[in-house]
Amino acid sequence: MEALRLDGNAAAGLLSEVFAGEVTTAVGTCDSCGAVEAVGAIHVYMAAGTVLRCPHCEAVVMKVVTDGERIWMDLRGLRTLELAS
Ligand SMILES: [Zn+2]
């Protein structure tokens, strides 16, 4: 089956649904150790940005930085993030 390739605008509706939902009950999988945990159970460290660390291995799973107008998110430490639709 050949995939249909579109630009990012085609995913705008889906992404707005993902990021408008309740995130604390979302379940993330740590890319470092494979632990599965609700976002609300992840350890949070406040510094120049917000750093979320796995409660099992302390690997960084998420970094969030904002300047008040825009938000940058680094999700490289998450293997998956499961949200209720
Ligand atoms: Zn981990």
PDB file of the backbone (N, CA, C, O) and the ligand in Angstrom, with CONECT records:
HET     ZN  A 101       1
ATOM      1  N   MET A   1       0.841  -1.183   0.000  1.00  0.00           N
ATOM      2  CA  MET A   1       0.000   0.000   0.000  1.00  0.00           C
ATOM      3  C   MET A   1       0.884   1.244   0.000  1.00  0.00           C
ATOM      4  O   MET A   1       1.806   1.351   0.808  1.00  0.00           O
ATOM      5  N   GLU A   2       0.613   2.158  -0.879  1.00  0.00           N
ATOM      6  CA  GLU A   2       1.388   3.395  -0.961  1.00  0.00           C
ATOM      7  C   GLU A   2       0.772   4.448  -0.054  1.00  0.00           C
ATOM      8  O   GLU A   2      -0.435   4.681  -0.108  1.00  0.00           O
ATOM      9  N   ALA A   3       1.591   5.090   0.785  1.00  0.00           N
ATOM     10  CA  ALA A   3       1.100   6.120   1.702  1.00  0.00           C
ATOM     11  C   ALA A   3       0.850   7.413   0.936  1.00  0.00           C
ATOM     12  O   ALA A   3       1.543   7.713  -0.036  1.00  0.00           O
ATOM     13  N   LEU A   4      -0.133   8.165   1.374  1.00  0.00           N
ATOM     14  CA  LEU A   4      -0.434   9.470   0.804  1.00  0.00           C
ATOM     15  C   LEU A   4       0.386  10.503   1.572  1.00  0.00           C
ATOM     16  O   LEU A   4       0.243  10.609   2.790  1.00  0.00           O
ATOM     17  N   ARG A   5       1.229  11.255   0.898  1.00  0.00           N
ATOM     18  CA  ARG A   5       2.057  12.244   1.582  1.00  0.00           C
ATOM     19  C   ARG A   5       1.453  13.631   1.430  1.00  0.00           C
ATOM     20  O   ARG A   5       1.199  14.100   0.320  1.00  0.00           O
ATOM     21  N   LEU A   6       1.226  14.285   2.586  1.00  0.00           N
ATOM     22  CA  LEU A   6       0.673  15.644   2.627  1.00  0.00           C
ATOM     23  C   LEU A   6       1.606  16.498   3.469  1.00  0.00           C
ATOM     24  O   LEU A   6       2.573  15.973   4.020  1.00  0.00           O
ATOM     25  N   ASP A   7       1.351  17.792   3.589  1.00  0.00           N
ATOM     26  CA  ASP A   7       2.153  18.609   4.498  1.00  0.00           C
ATOM     27  C   ASP A   7       1.529  18.588   5.895  1.00  0.00           C
ATOM     28  O   ASP A   7       0.456  18.017   6.093  1.00  0.00           O
ATOM     29  N   GLY A   8       2.210  19.217   6.864  1.00  0.00           N
ATOM     30  CA  GLY A   8       1.794  19.169   8.258  1.00  0.00           C
ATOM     31  C   GLY A   8       0.406  19.724   8.521  1.00  0.00           C
ATOM     32  O   GLY A   8      -0.210  19.377   9.529  1.00  0.00           O
ATOM     33  N   ASN A   9      -0.094  20.568   7.651  1.00  0.00           N
ATOM     34  CA  ASN A   9      -1.443  21.116   7.842  1.00  0.00           C
ATOM     35  C   ASN A   9      -2.495  20.020   7.866  1.00  0.00           C
ATOM     36  O   ASN A   9      -3.543  20.181   8.491  1.00  0.00           O
ATOM     37  N   ALA A  10      -2.231  18.922   7.199  1.00  0.00           N
ATOM     38  CA  ALA A  10      -3.193  17.820   7.146  1.00  0.00           C
ATOM     39  C   ALA A  10      -3.349  17.137   8.507  1.00  0.00           C
ATOM     40  O   ALA A  10      -4.357  16.473   8.752  1.00  0.00           O
ATOM     41  N   ALA A  11      -2.358  17.294   9.398  1.00  0.00           N
ATOM     42  CA  ALA A  11      -2.419  16.680  10.728  1.00  0.00           C
ATOM     43  C   ALA A  11      -2.858  17.675  11.795  1.00  0.00           C
ATOM     44  O   ALA A  11      -2.903  17.317  12.972  1.00  0.00           O
ATOM     45  N   ALA A  12      -3.181  18.904  11.427  1.00  0.00           N
ATOM     46  CA  ALA A  12      -3.495  19.955  12.404  1.00  0.00           C
ATOM     47  C   ALA A  12      -4.679  19.574  13.291  1.00  0.00           C
ATOM     48  O   ALA A  12      -4.615  19.775  14.504  1.00  0.00           O
ATOM     49  N   GLY A  13      -5.732  19.043  12.736  1.00  0.00           N
ATOM     50  CA  GLY A  13      -6.908  18.667  13.523  1.00  0.00           C
ATOM     51  C   GLY A  13      -6.576  17.583  14.529  1.00  0.00           C
ATOM     52  O   GLY A  13      -6.967  17.670  15.693  1.00  0.00           O
ATOM     53  N   LEU A  14      -5.864  16.571  14.091  1.00  0.00           N
ATOM     54  CA  LEU A  14      -5.472  15.475  14.975  1.00  0.00           C
ATOM     55  C   LEU A  14      -4.561  15.973  16.082  1.00  0.00           C
ATOM     56  O   LEU A  14      -4.756  15.617  17.244  1.00  0.00           O
ATOM     57  N   LEU A  15      -3.572  16.790  15.748  1.00  0.00           N
ATOM     58  CA  LEU A  15      -2.634  17.287  16.760  1.00  0.00           C
ATOM     59  C   LEU A  15      -3.313  18.212  17.767  1.00  0.00           C
ATOM     60  O   LEU A  15      -2.959  18.198  18.946  1.00  0.00           O
ATOM     61  N   SER A  16      -4.273  19.007  17.328  1.00  0.00           N
ATOM     62  CA  SER A  16      -4.976  19.875  18.282  1.00  0.00           C
ATOM     63  C   SER A  16      -5.805  19.029  19.240  1.00  0.00           C
ATOM     64  O   SER A  16      -5.987  19.409  20.396  1.00  0.00           O
ATOM     65  N   GLU A  17      -6.306  17.893  18.780  1.00  0.00           N
ATOM     66  CA  GLU A  17      -7.041  16.975  19.661  1.00  0.00           C
ATOM     67  C   GLU A  17      -6.085  16.348  20.680  1.00  0.00           C
ATOM     68  O   GLU A  17      -6.431  16.212  21.854  1.00  0.00           O
ATOM     69  N   VAL A  18      -4.902  15.973  20.238  1.00  0.00           N
ATOM     70  CA  VAL A  18      -3.905  15.346  21.113  1.00  0.00           C
ATOM     71  C   VAL A  18      -3.484  16.301  22.218  1.00  0.00           C
ATOM     72  O   VAL A  18      -3.464  15.916  23.387  1.00  0.00           O
ATOM     73  N   PHE A  19      -3.149  17.536  21.873  1.00  0.00           N
ATOM     74  CA  PHE A  19      -2.590  18.455  22.856  1.00  0.00           C
ATOM     75  C   PHE A  19      -3.637  19.235  23.635  1.00  0.00           C
ATOM     76  O   PHE A  19      -3.274  19.995  24.532  1.00  0.00           O
ATOM     77  N   ALA A  20      -4.923  19.079  23.331  1.00  0.00           N
ATOM     78  CA  ALA A  20      -5.967  19.744  24.097  1.00  0.00           C
ATOM     79  C   ALA A  20      -6.528  18.839  25.181  1.00  0.00           C
ATOM     80  O   ALA A  20      -7.284  19.298  26.038  1.00  0.00           O
ATOM     81  N   GLY A  21      -6.172  17.572  25.158  1.00  0.00           N
ATOM     82  CA  GLY A  21      -6.723  16.613  26.112  1.00  0.00           C
ATOM     83  C   GLY A  21      -6.034  16.659  27.465  1.00  0.00           C
ATOM     84  O   GLY A  21      -5.063  17.391  27.654  1.00  0.00           O
ATOM     85  N   GLU A  22      -6.544  15.869  28.407  1.00  0.00           N
ATOM     86  CA  GLU A  22      -5.963  15.740  29.741  1.00  0.00           C
ATOM     87  C   GLU A  22      -4.655  14.959  29.639  1.00  0.00           C
ATOM     88  O   GLU A  22      -4.649  13.782  29.277  1.00  0.00           O
ATOM     89  N   VAL A  23      -3.554  15.623  29.960  1.00  0.00           N
ATOM     90  CA  VAL A  23      -2.245  15.003  29.746  1.00  0.00           C
ATOM     91  C   VAL A  23      -1.765  14.237  30.979  1.00  0.00           C
ATOM     92  O   VAL A  23      -0.990  13.291  30.839  1.00  0.00           O
ATOM     93  N   THR A  24      -2.204  14.618  32.186  1.00  0.00           N
ATOM     94  CA  THR A  24      -1.663  13.957  33.386  1.00  0.00           C
ATOM     95  C   THR A  24      -2.050  12.486  33.459  1.00  0.00           C
ATOM     96  O   THR A  24      -1.350  11.701  34.099  1.00  0.00           O
ATOM     97  N   THR A  25      -3.138  12.099  32.826  1.00  0.00           N
ATOM     98  CA  THR A  25      -3.534  10.690  32.833  1.00  0.00           C
ATOM     99  C   THR A  25      -2.987   9.951  31.615  1.00  0.00           C
ATOM    100  O   THR A  25      -3.162   8.740  31.487  1.00  0.00           O
ATOM    101  N   ALA A  26      -2.329  10.678  30.728  1.00  0.00           N
ATOM    102  CA  ALA A  26      -1.694  10.025  29.586  1.00  0.00           C
ATOM    103  C   ALA A  26      -0.598   9.101  30.106  1.00  0.00           C
ATOM    104  O   ALA A  26      -0.012   9.353  31.158  1.00  0.00           O
ATOM    105  N   VAL A  27      -0.330   8.044  29.373  1.00  0.00           N
ATOM    106  CA  VAL A  27       0.652   7.049  29.807  1.00  0.00           C
ATOM    107  C   VAL A  27       1.840   7.095  28.866  1.00  0.00           C
ATOM    108  O   VAL A  27       1.701   6.923  27.655  1.00  0.00           O
ATOM    109  N   GLY A  28       3.023   7.333  29.448  1.00  0.00           N
ATOM    110  CA  GLY A  28       4.232   7.404  28.651  1.00  0.00           C
ATOM    111  C   GLY A  28       5.128   6.203  28.879  1.00  0.00           C
ATOM    112  O   GLY A  28       5.139   5.620  29.964  1.00  0.00           O
ATOM    113  N   THR A  29       5.876   5.838  27.854  1.00  0.00           N
ATOM    114  CA  THR A  29       6.869   4.772  27.958  1.00  0.00           C
ATOM    115  C   THR A  29       8.247   5.396  27.856  1.00  0.00           C
ATOM    116  O   THR A  29       8.570   6.050  26.865  1.00  0.00           O
ATOM    117  N   CYS A  30       9.066   5.191  28.893  1.00  0.00           N
ATOM    118  CA  CYS A  30      10.426   5.726  28.925  1.00  0.00           C
ATOM    119  C   CYS A  30      11.260   5.050  27.835  1.00  0.00           C
ATOM    120  O   CYS A  30      11.290   3.824  27.734  1.00  0.00           O
ATOM    121  N   ASP A  31      11.932   5.861  27.028  1.00  0.00           N
ATOM    122  CA  ASP A  31      12.754   5.283  25.959  1.00  0.00           C
ATOM    123  C   ASP A  31      14.021   4.652  26.516  1.00  0.00           C
ATOM    124  O   ASP A  31      14.630   3.807  25.861  1.00  0.00           O
ATOM    125  N   SER A  32      14.425   5.054  27.719  1.00  0.00           N
ATOM    126  CA  SER A  32      15.660   4.536  28.303  1.00  0.00           C
ATOM    127  C   SER A  32      15.468   3.158  28.944  1.00  0.00           C
ATOM    128  O   SER A  32      16.217   2.227  28.650  1.00  0.00           O
ATOM    129  N   CYS A  33      14.459   3.026  29.825  1.00  0.00           N
ATOM    130  CA  CYS A  33      14.301   1.771  30.566  1.00  0.00           C
ATOM    131  C   CYS A  33      13.039   1.000  30.199  1.00  0.00           C
ATOM    132  O   CYS A  33      12.877  -0.149  30.610  1.00  0.00           O
ATOM    133  N   GLY A  34      12.146   1.614  29.435  1.00  0.00           N
ATOM    134  CA  GLY A  34      10.930   0.919  29.011  1.00  0.00           C
ATOM    135  C   GLY A  34       9.806   0.949  30.033  1.00  0.00           C
ATOM    136  O   GLY A  34       8.754   0.353  29.804  1.00  0.00           O
ATOM    137  N   ALA A  35      10.007   1.637  31.167  1.00  0.00           N
ATOM    138  CA  ALA A  35       8.951   1.719  32.179  1.00  0.00           C
ATOM    139  C   ALA A  35       7.742   2.450  31.607  1.00  0.00           C
ATOM    140  O   ALA A  35       7.880   3.382  30.815  1.00  0.00           O
ATOM    141  N   VAL A  36       6.570   2.017  32.017  1.00  0.00           N
ATOM    142  CA  VAL A  36       5.318   2.625  31.570  1.00  0.00           C
ATOM    143  C   VAL A  36       4.694   3.301  32.785  1.00  0.00           C
ATOM    144  O   VAL A  36       4.472   2.662  33.814  1.00  0.00           O
ATOM    145  N   GLU A  37       4.411   4.601  32.661  1.00  0.00           N
ATOM    146  CA  GLU A  37       3.947   5.368  33.815  1.00  0.00           C
ATOM    147  C   GLU A  37       3.036   6.499  33.356  1.00  0.00           C
ATOM    148  O   GLU A  37       3.212   7.039  32.263  1.00  0.00           O
ATOM    149  N   ALA A  38       2.056   6.861  34.195  1.00  0.00           N
ATOM    150  CA  ALA A  38       1.209   8.015  33.897  1.00  0.00           C
ATOM    151  C   ALA A  38       2.059   9.281  33.979  1.00  0.00           C
ATOM    152  O   ALA A  38       2.963   9.371  34.810  1.00  0.00           O
ATOM    153  N   VAL A  39       1.775  10.244  33.132  1.00  0.00           N
ATOM    154  CA  VAL A  39       2.539  11.497  33.131  1.00  0.00           C
ATOM    155  C   VAL A  39       2.495  12.146  34.512  1.00  0.00           C
ATOM    156  O   VAL A  39       3.481  12.751  34.934  1.00  0.00           O
ATOM    157  N   GLY A  40       1.393  12.033  35.213  1.00  0.00           N
ATOM    158  CA  GLY A  40       1.264  12.616  36.540  1.00  0.00           C
ATOM    159  C   GLY A  40       2.219  12.033  37.572  1.00  0.00           C
ATOM    160  O   GLY A  40       2.440  12.644  38.617  1.00  0.00           O
ATOM    161  N   ALA A  41       2.787  10.869  37.302  1.00  0.00           N
ATOM    162  CA  ALA A  41       3.723  10.219  38.228  1.00  0.00           C
ATOM    163  C   ALA A  41       5.176  10.514  37.902  1.00  0.00           C
ATOM    164  O   ALA A  41       6.077  10.110  38.637  1.00  0.00           O
ATOM    165  N   ILE A  42       5.407  11.219  36.799  1.00  0.00           N
ATOM    166  CA  ILE A  42       6.775  11.520  36.375  1.00  0.00           C
ATOM    167  C   ILE A  42       7.355  12.618  37.267  1.00  0.00           C
ATOM    168  O   ILE A  42       6.631  13.521  37.688  1.00  0.00           O
ATOM    169  N   HIS A  43       8.651  12.546  37.555  1.00  0.00           N
ATOM    170  CA  HIS A  43       9.321  13.556  38.378  1.00  0.00           C
ATOM    171  C   HIS A  43       9.565  14.819  37.552  1.00  0.00           C
ATOM    172  O   HIS A  43      10.042  14.749  36.419  1.00  0.00           O
ATOM    173  N   VAL A  44       9.233  15.962  38.126  1.00  0.00           N
ATOM    174  CA  VAL A  44       9.355  17.237  37.424  1.00  0.00           C
ATOM    175  C   VAL A  44      10.372  18.114  38.134  1.00  0.00           C
ATOM    176  O   VAL A  44      10.320  18.276  39.353  1.00  0.00           O
ATOM    177  N   TYR A  45      11.294  18.678  37.369  1.00  0.00           N
ATOM    178  CA  TYR A  45      12.312  19.592  37.883  1.00  0.00           C
ATOM    179  C   TYR A  45      12.154  20.922  37.160  1.00  0.00           C
ATOM    180  O   TYR A  45      12.145  20.979  35.930  1.00  0.00           O
ATOM    181  N   MET A  46      12.032  21.990  37.941  1.00  0.00           N
ATOM    182  CA  MET A  46      11.852  23.314  37.375  1.00  0.00           C
ATOM    183  C   MET A  46      13.194  24.036  37.367  1.00  0.00           C
ATOM    184  O   MET A  46      13.831  24.184  38.410  1.00  0.00           O
ATOM    185  N   ALA A  47      13.613  24.478  36.207  1.00  0.00           N
ATOM    186  CA  ALA A  47      14.868  25.229  36.077  1.00  0.00           C
ATOM    187  C   ALA A  47      14.619  26.306  35.037  1.00  0.00           C
ATOM    188  O   ALA A  47      13.591  26.982  35.091  1.00  0.00           O
ATOM    189  N   ALA A  48      15.536  26.484  34.090  1.00  0.00           N
ATOM    190  CA  ALA A  48      15.301  27.436  33.007  1.00  0.00           C
ATOM    191  C   ALA A  48      14.101  26.986  32.181  1.00  0.00           C
ATOM    192  O   ALA A  48      13.409  27.799  31.568  1.00  0.00           O
ATOM    193  N   GLY A  49      13.872  25.693  32.177  1.00  0.00           N
ATOM    194  CA  GLY A  49      12.696  25.092  31.558  1.00  0.00           C
ATOM    195  C   GLY A  49      12.159  24.046  32.513  1.00  0.00           C
ATOM    196  O   GLY A  49      12.616  23.942  33.651  1.00  0.00           O
ATOM    197  N   THR A  50      11.206  23.284  32.059  1.00  0.00           N
ATOM    198  CA  THR A  50      10.647  22.210  32.869  1.00  0.00           C
ATOM    199  C   THR A  50      11.193  20.890  32.335  1.00  0.00           C
ATOM    200  O   THR A  50      11.066  20.584  31.149  1.00  0.00           O
ATOM    201  N   VAL A  51      11.794  20.125  33.217  1.00  0.00           N
ATOM    202  CA  VAL A  51      12.392  18.845  32.825  1.00  0.00           C
ATOM    203  C   VAL A  51      11.644  17.728  33.532  1.00  0.00           C
ATOM    204  O   VAL A  51      11.529  17.728  34.758  1.00  0.00           O
ATOM    205  N   LEU A  52      11.142  16.785  32.766  1.00  0.00           N
ATOM    206  CA  LEU A  52      10.418  15.643  33.319  1.00  0.00           C
ATOM    207  C   LEU A  52      11.314  14.411  33.215  1.00  0.00           C
ATOM    208  O   LEU A  52      11.824  14.082  32.144  1.00  0.00           O
ATOM    209  N   ARG A  53      11.496  13.730  34.367  1.00  0.00           N
ATOM    210  CA  ARG A  53      12.378  12.565  34.412  1.00  0.00           C
ATOM    211  C   ARG A  53      11.610  11.311  34.808  1.00  0.00           C
ATOM    212  O   ARG A  53      10.680  11.361  35.613  1.00  0.00           O
ATOM    213  N   CYS A  54      12.009  10.210  34.239  1.00  0.00           N
ATOM    214  CA  CYS A  54      11.421   8.903  34.549  1.00  0.00           C
ATOM    215  C   CYS A  54      11.588   8.607  36.041  1.00  0.00           C
ATOM    216  O   CYS A  54      12.700   8.727  36.555  1.00  0.00           O
ATOM    217  N   PRO A  55      10.519   8.222  36.758  1.00  0.00           N
ATOM    218  CA  PRO A  55      10.641   7.909  38.182  1.00  0.00           C
ATOM    219  C   PRO A  55      11.379   6.591  38.442  1.00  0.00           C
ATOM    220  O   PRO A  55      11.690   6.285  39.593  1.00  0.00           O
ATOM    221  N   HIS A  56      11.659   5.821  37.415  1.00  0.00           N
ATOM    222  CA  HIS A  56      12.333   4.527  37.586  1.00  0.00           C
ATOM    223  C   HIS A  56      13.839   4.628  37.327  1.00  0.00           C
ATOM    224  O   HIS A  56      14.630   4.060  38.080  1.00  0.00           O
ATOM    225  N   CYS A  57      14.245   5.348  36.266  1.00  0.00           N
ATOM    226  CA  CYS A  57      15.673   5.404  35.922  1.00  0.00           C
ATOM    227  C   CYS A  57      16.226   6.832  35.890  1.00  0.00           C
ATOM    228  O   CYS A  57      17.418   7.034  35.658  1.00  0.00           O
ATOM    229  N   GLU A  58      15.357   7.819  36.122  1.00  0.00           N
ATOM    230  CA  GLU A  58      15.739   9.241  36.147  1.00  0.00           C
ATOM    231  C   GLU A  58      16.202   9.790  34.795  1.00  0.00           C
ATOM    232  O   GLU A  58      16.735  10.898  34.740  1.00  0.00           O
ATOM    233  N   ALA A  59      16.013   9.053  33.720  1.00  0.00           N
ATOM    234  CA  ALA A  59      16.329   9.583  32.390  1.00  0.00           C
ATOM    235  C   ALA A  59      15.357  10.721  32.064  1.00  0.00           C
ATOM    236  O   ALA A  59      14.204  10.702  32.493  1.00  0.00           O
ATOM    237  N   VAL A  60      15.825  11.699  31.312  1.00  0.00           N
ATOM    238  CA  VAL A  60      14.956  12.794  30.883  1.00  0.00           C
ATOM    239  C   VAL A  60      13.994  12.253  29.822  1.00  0.00           C
ATOM    240  O   VAL A  60      14.421  11.736  28.789  1.00  0.00           O
ATOM    241  N   VAL A  61      12.705  12.379  30.087  1.00  0.00           N
ATOM    242  CA  VAL A  61      11.720  11.913  29.107  1.00  0.00           C
ATOM    243  C   VAL A  61      11.097  13.072  28.339  1.00  0.00           C
ATOM    244  O   VAL A  61      10.600  12.885  27.228  1.00  0.00           O
ATOM    245  N   MET A  62      11.119  14.269  28.922  1.00  0.00           N
ATOM    246  CA  MET A  62      10.477  15.403  28.275  1.00  0.00           C
ATOM    247  C   MET A  62      11.108  16.702  28.771  1.00  0.00           C
ATOM    248  O   MET A  62      11.438  16.828  29.950  1.00  0.00           O
ATOM    249  N   LYS A  63      11.273  17.656  27.874  1.00  0.00           N
ATOM    250  CA  LYS A  63      11.717  19.000  28.261  1.00  0.00           C
ATOM    251  C   LYS A  63      10.749  19.987  27.618  1.00  0.00           C
ATOM    252  O   LYS A  63      10.390  19.860  26.447  1.00  0.00           O
ATOM    253  N   VAL A  64      10.336  20.969  28.410  1.00  0.00           N
ATOM    254  CA  VAL A  64       9.406  21.976  27.909  1.00  0.00           C
ATOM    255  C   VAL A  64       9.945  23.352  28.285  1.00  0.00           C
ATOM    256  O   VAL A  64      10.274  23.606  29.443  1.00  0.00           O
ATOM    257  N   VAL A  65      10.030  24.228  27.300  1.00  0.00           N
ATOM    258  CA  VAL A  65      10.505  25.595  27.523  1.00  0.00           C
ATOM    259  C   VAL A  65       9.494  26.536  26.886  1.00  0.00           C
ATOM    260  O   VAL A  65       8.993  26.286  25.789  1.00  0.00           O
ATOM    261  N   THR A  66       9.205  27.617  27.589  1.00  0.00           N
ATOM    262  CA  THR A  66       8.297  28.615  27.032  1.00  0.00           C
ATOM    263  C   THR A  66       8.875  30.006  27.233  1.00  0.00           C
ATOM    264  O   THR A  66       9.579  30.257  28.211  1.00  0.00           O
ATOM    265  N   ASP A  67       8.576  30.908  26.307  1.00  0.00           N
ATOM    266  CA  ASP A  67       8.956  32.309  26.462  1.00  0.00           C
ATOM    267  C   ASP A  67       7.714  33.159  26.701  1.00  0.00           C
ATOM    268  O   ASP A  67       7.769  34.385  26.607  1.00  0.00           O
ATOM    269  N   GLY A  68       6.594  32.508  27.011  1.00  0.00           N
ATOM    270  CA  GLY A  68       5.340  33.214  27.247  1.00  0.00           C
ATOM    271  C   GLY A  68       4.491  33.367  25.998  1.00  0.00           C
ATOM    272  O   GLY A  68       3.290  33.625  26.084  1.00  0.00           O
ATOM    273  N   GLU A  69       5.106  33.211  24.850  1.00  0.00           N
ATOM    274  CA  GLU A  69       4.367  33.317  23.594  1.00  0.00           C
ATOM    275  C   GLU A  69       4.390  32.012  22.798  1.00  0.00           C
ATOM    276  O   GLU A  69       3.462  31.699  22.052  1.00  0.00           O
ATOM    277  N   ARG A  70       5.468  31.268  22.978  1.00  0.00           N
ATOM    278  CA  ARG A  70       5.617  29.996  22.270  1.00  0.00           C
ATOM    279  C   ARG A  70       6.114  28.935  23.235  1.00  0.00           C
ATOM    280  O   ARG A  70       6.680  29.248  24.282  1.00  0.00           O
ATOM    281  N   ILE A  71       5.899  27.692  22.877  1.00  0.00           N
ATOM    282  CA  ILE A  71       6.324  26.568  23.706  1.00  0.00           C
ATOM    283  C   ILE A  71       7.146  25.620  22.840  1.00  0.00           C
ATOM    284  O   ILE A  71       6.752  25.268  21.728  1.00  0.00           O
ATOM    285  N   TRP A  72       8.307  25.211  23.379  1.00  0.00           N
ATOM    286  CA  TRP A  72       9.141  24.210  22.706  1.00  0.00           C
ATOM    287  C   TRP A  72       9.082  22.938  23.540  1.00  0.00           C
ATOM    288  O   TRP A  72       9.240  22.983  24.760  1.00  0.00           O
ATOM    289  N   MET A  73       8.858  21.817  22.892  1.00  0.00           N
ATOM    290  CA  MET A  73       8.788  20.531  23.582  1.00  0.00           C
ATOM    291  C   MET A  73       9.796  19.572  22.966  1.00  0.00           C
ATOM    292  O   MET A  73       9.868  19.426  21.746  1.00  0.00           O
ATOM    293  N   ASP A  74      10.570  18.923  23.821  1.00  0.00           N
ATOM    294  CA  ASP A  74      11.502  17.891  23.394  1.00  0.00           C
ATOM    295  C   ASP A  74      11.004  16.582  24.004  1.00  0.00           C
ATOM    296  O   ASP A  74      11.042  16.404  25.222  1.00  0.00           O
ATOM    297  N   LEU A  75      10.546  15.685  23.169  1.00  0.00           N
ATOM    298  CA  LEU A  75       9.954  14.428  23.636  1.00  0.00           C
ATOM    299  C   LEU A  75      10.844  13.229  23.316  1.00  0.00           C
ATOM    300  O   LEU A  75      10.373  12.092  23.287  1.00  0.00           O
ATOM    301  N   ARG A  76      12.131  13.482  23.077  1.00  0.00           N
ATOM    302  CA  ARG A  76      13.012  12.391  22.656  1.00  0.00           C
ATOM    303  C   ARG A  76      13.113  11.257  23.659  1.00  0.00           C
ATOM    304  O   ARG A  76      13.407  10.124  23.278  1.00  0.00           O
ATOM    305  N   GLY A  77      12.872  11.540  24.944  1.00  0.00           N
ATOM    306  CA  GLY A  77      12.983  10.491  25.955  1.00  0.00           C
ATOM    307  C   GLY A  77      11.758   9.615  26.096  1.00  0.00           C
ATOM    308  O   GLY A  77      11.742   8.670  26.885  1.00  0.00           O
ATOM    309  N   LEU A  78      10.720   9.939  25.317  1.00  0.00           N
ATOM    310  CA  LEU A  78       9.499   9.133  25.360  1.00  0.00           C
ATOM    311  C   LEU A  78       9.450   8.201  24.155  1.00  0.00           C
ATOM    312  O   LEU A  78       9.540   8.644  23.010  1.00  0.00           O
ATOM    313  N   ARG A  79       9.309   6.919  24.423  1.00  0.00           N
ATOM    314  CA  ARG A  79       9.144   5.971  23.318  1.00  0.00           C
ATOM    315  C   ARG A  79       7.756   6.118  22.723  1.00  0.00           C
ATOM    316  O   ARG A  79       7.588   6.158  21.504  1.00  0.00           O
ATOM    317  N   THR A  80       6.756   6.200  23.605  1.00  0.00           N
ATOM    318  CA  THR A  80       5.382   6.429  23.161  1.00  0.00           C
ATOM    319  C   THR A  80       4.670   7.266  24.215  1.00  0.00           C
ATOM    320  O   THR A  80       5.093   7.309  25.370  1.00  0.00           O
ATOM    321  N   LEU A  81       3.604   7.921  23.822  1.00  0.00           N
ATOM    322  CA  LEU A  81       2.713   8.646  24.737  1.00  0.00           C
ATOM    323  C   LEU A  81       1.297   8.279  24.334  1.00  0.00           C
ATOM    324  O   LEU A  81       0.859   8.551  23.216  1.00  0.00           O
ATOM    325  N   GLU A  82       0.588   7.653  25.270  1.00  0.00           N
ATOM    326  CA  GLU A  82      -0.762   7.160  24.984  1.00  0.00           C
ATOM    327  C   GLU A  82      -1.780   8.060  25.669  1.00  0.00           C
ATOM    328  O   GLU A  82      -1.756   8.218  26.890  1.00  0.00           O
ATOM    329  N   LEU A  83      -2.679   8.653  24.875  1.00  0.00           N
ATOM    330  CA  LEU A  83      -3.701   9.553  25.397  1.00  0.00           C
ATOM    331  C   LEU A  83      -5.082   9.006  25.052  1.00  0.00           C
ATOM    332  O   LEU A  83      -5.264   8.357  24.022  1.00  0.00           O
ATOM    333  N   ALA A  84      -6.048   9.275  25.923  1.00  0.00           N
ATOM    334  CA  ALA A  84      -7.433   8.913  25.610  1.00  0.00           C
ATOM    335  C   ALA A  84      -7.919   9.843  24.503  1.00  0.00           C
ATOM    336  O   ALA A  84      -7.645  11.042  24.544  1.00  0.00           O
ATOM    337  N   SER A  85      -8.616   9.324  23.543  1.00  0.00           N
ATOM    338  CA  SER A  85      -9.128  10.181  22.455  1.00  0.00           C
ATOM    339  C   SER A  85     -10.497  10.719  22.803  1.00  0.00           C
ATOM    340  O   SER A  85     -11.089  11.456  22.016  1.00  0.00           O
TER     341      SER A  85
HETATM  342 ZN    ZN A 101      13.118   5.093  32.646  1.00  0.00          ZN2+
END
